[in-house]
Amino acid sequence: MDMEATGSRSAQSFSELTVKKMDLVMVLKRENFYKQSSSQCIERLTTYILDNFSEYKQSKESKSKIKSVLKVFVSKLLQKWKKSNWKMERFMKCNSEWLKNDLVLPAESSINAKDVSKVKKLEADL
């Protein structure tokens, strides 16, 4: 039973995509994230985002930007998981407010725009 991806465009900026933290936790929960390393969790979530959100292409830049955001998210998740003594019910209860928040990811268009601006700056410096 697959979860429906629930990303949305942020009202603040067209160049951001928001993903529910709870959705990401549920993706990892189905795969027993507590038995995986943080890098495995990051890889799984990166794959989930690339597969479920059409805003992203399978490029190195996209993966790199996504992974940098997910690295922080997974680190906090695992800290909270440990603090809840590795009990899912306790984790959900103690972190309900945190889980209600969205995780903001840069959209593909912002990644490409930054790359273009870097190239233009390099060209101007030559």
ChimeraX attribute file (.defattr): number of C-alpha atoms within 10 A of each C-alpha:
attribute: neighborCount
match mode: 1-to-1
recipient: residues
	/A:1	3
	/A:2	6
	/A:3	9
	/A:4	8
	/A:5	15
	/A:6	11
	/A:7	19
	/A:8	14
	/A:9	16
	/A:10	15
	/A:11	10
	/A:12	7
	/A:13	10
	/A:14	12
	/A:15	17
	/A:16	19
	/A:17	21
	/A:18	18
	/A:19	20
	/A:20	17
	/A:21	18
	/A:22	17
	/A:23	18
	/A:24	23
	/A:25	18
	/A:26	13
	/A:27	18
	/A:28	20
	/A:29	12
	/A:30	9
	/A:31	13
	/A:32	11
	/A:33	17
	/A:34	14
	/A:35	9
	/A:36	11
	/A:37	12
	/A:38	17
	/A:39	14
	/A:40	13
	/A:41	25
	/A:42	22
	/A:43	16
	/A:44	16
	/A:45	21
	/A:46	20
	/A:47	14
	/A:48	15
	/A:49	19
	/A:50	17
	/A:51	14
	/A:52	14
	/A:53	16
	/A:54	10
	/A:55	18
	/A:56	20
	/A:57	14
	/A:58	10
	/A:59	10
	/A:60	9
	/A:61	15
	/A:62	21
	/A:63	18
	/A:64	13
	/A:65	16
	/A:66	24
	/A:67	19
	/A:68	12
	/A:69	16
	/A:70	23
	/A:71	17
	/A:72	11
	/A:73	16
	/A:74	21
	/A:75	15
	/A:76	12
	/A:77	19
	/A:78	17
	/A:79	11
	/A:80	16
	/A:81	19
	/A:82	13
	/A:83	13
	/A:84	17
	/A:85	10
	/A:86	13
	/A:87	11
	/A:88	12
	/A:89	9
	/A:90	14
	/A:91	18
	/A:92	17
	/A:93	11
	/A:94	15
	/A:95	14
	/A:96	12
	/A:97	9
	/A:98	12
	/A:99	19
	/A:100	12
	/A:101	13
	/A:102	18
	/A:103	18
	/A:104	19
	/A:105	21
	/A:106	19
	/A:107	23
	/A:108	21
	/A:109	15
	/A:110	14
	/A:111	16
	/A:112	13
	/A:113	12
	/A:114	11
	/A:115	13
	/A:116	12
	/A:117	11
	/A:118	12
	/A:119	12
	/A:120	11
	/A:121	11
	/A:122	10
	/A:123	9
	/A:124	8
	/A:125	7
	/A:126	5
